[in-house]
């Protein structure tokens, strides 16, 4: 089996982190989270699953050392991905899980990683995003790479369970060897 990163893409609040946590619960010995690094403050204990918190100097040192797969500034804070975090997941014999934006998929692929993109599409009244944020999310999705699978996360009763099961089925199919490479994965 080739190493692959299952990258969850979708607007803020669409359920990516919740689904990633459930994938870890279902496949604890087969999947590992590739955490992002950031200079922003921790918002909740749940942040520890997806983020490693750094000072600006620590972030700059990773950049200078050439360890960042990608690094961006957003809302005055820095976000990125340290190559060693991805490599540690693979060296443990597991496949990767990560939450990314569309540009991140391209950056990981350009860095030589195989990435299967799972787009989470929220349905219903799921958050209070501003119109500006909604437009930015739509533009990223329009310009970004095609997903390997799109999963609706309906915030009505039972919707999250359906989304989690769809993601698990997709990942299980890969892990079982039903597919040697997800369709758009490169």
N, C-alpha and C positions, 0 to 999 in steps of 0.2 A: 504494500500500500504506500502510496506517495503521501508526503506530508501536505496537508491542506489547512487553510485557515477558513473557518466558517464566519464570515463577516456579516453582522446584522446592521442594516442601514434603514433609517427612517427618521421622521421628525422627532424632536425632543418630546418626550411624554408618550411615545407610541407603544412602549412596552418592551423595548430592546433589552434592557437590563433584567427585567423580570423573566423574559424568555431565556436569556443566557443563564441566569441562576437555575432555572428549571432544567436546562440541558446538562448543567454540571451535576445536578441531583440524579438525573436519569443515566448519565454516562460518566460516572466519577473517575473511572480508570482509563477512559478513552479520550477525554477532552480536558483541556486546560485553558484558562483565560489568559490572554495576552493583554496585560494592563497597559493603558496609556499613561504617559507621564504628563503632569500639569503643574503649573505654578499657582493655580487658583486654590482658594481655601476649600477644605472639605465641607460638604453640605450635610452629609449624614453618614452613619456607619455603613450604609449600603455602598457608598462611594469606594470603599476599600476593595470591593470586588473588581471594579473596572479601572481604578486609578492608583497610581503611585504619585504621591505629592512631593514636589521638589521646590527648592528655593530657585530664584532666578539664576543665581550663580551655578547651581548644580545643573540646571537645564542648559545653560550656556556651555558648561564643560562637556556635556554629552554631544552638543553640536560640534564643538571644536575637535573632539575625539573622533568624529565621523560615525557615531553610533546611532544617530537618528535616521529612521526610515523616512520619517516626515516630521516637520515641525512648523507650526503655524501660530500666529498671534490672533486671538479673537477676544474682543471686549477687554483689552488691556492685559490679558493673561496668555501664557504660552501653553500649547498642547502639542504632544508628539508621541512617537513610538520608538522605544529603544530596541534596537536589533537583538540585544541579549535577552530581552523578555520573550521574544518570539522563539529564539533558538533554545531557551531553557525548556519551553513547553515541548518542543520537538525532541530534545535530547532525553526527555522523560518518557518518550514513547507515545505521547498523546498528540492528538490533532488540536488545532487552535480555535478559540472562540474570541471574538472581539466585536465591539460596537464601533462603527466608523461612519464617516460621511463619504459620499461618492468619490471625492478626490482622494481619499485615503485608500480606496480600492486600487485606483490607478497607481498611486505611490508604492503600495506594497507589491503590486504586480511588476512595476518597473524595477523594484529592488530584487526581483527574482523569486518572490513567494507565489505559491499557487493559492488563489483566493476564490472561494465560492461565495457569491453575494446573495444574501437572503434579505429581500426588502420587506419591511413590515409596514403595511398600509393601515393606518388607524381609520376606523369607521365609527361614526357617531360622535357624540359630544365627549371628547376626551381631555380637552385642556382649554386654557384661556390664552393661547398664543395670539400675539398681535398679528394684524394683517401683513405687516412687513415681514415677520418671521415666516408666515404661511407662504408668502410669495417667494422668499429666499429658499425655503424647503422645496417648493415646486420647481424652481429654476435649477437647483442642484440635481434633482431627479431627472429633469428633462435633458440636461447636458451630460449626465453621468453615464457610466457603463450600464449595459443591460443586466438585470438580475438573473440569477440562475433559477430563482423561484420568488414569487410574490405571495405574501401571506397577509390576509386581512386580519386585523385584530379589532374585533367589534367589542366595544366597551359595554354592550348590553350583556345580560346574563348568559354565561356559557361561552362568550366570545373568546376570552383569553384561553380557555381550555382547548378550543378548536385551533387557535393559533399555535399554542405550545405543541399540540399533537402533530400539526402539519410540519412544524420545524423538526420535531423529533423523527418523523417518518423520513423526511429528506436526509437528515444526518445519518439515520440508521441505514438507509439505502446505500449511502457511500461507505459507511463502516463495514457493512456486510459484503462489500465488494460487488454490489449489483451494478455499480458504475465505477470504472477506473478513474474517471475524471468528470466532475460535474460539467454540464454543457458549455458554459461560458468561462469556466475556470482556466486561468493561464498563469 
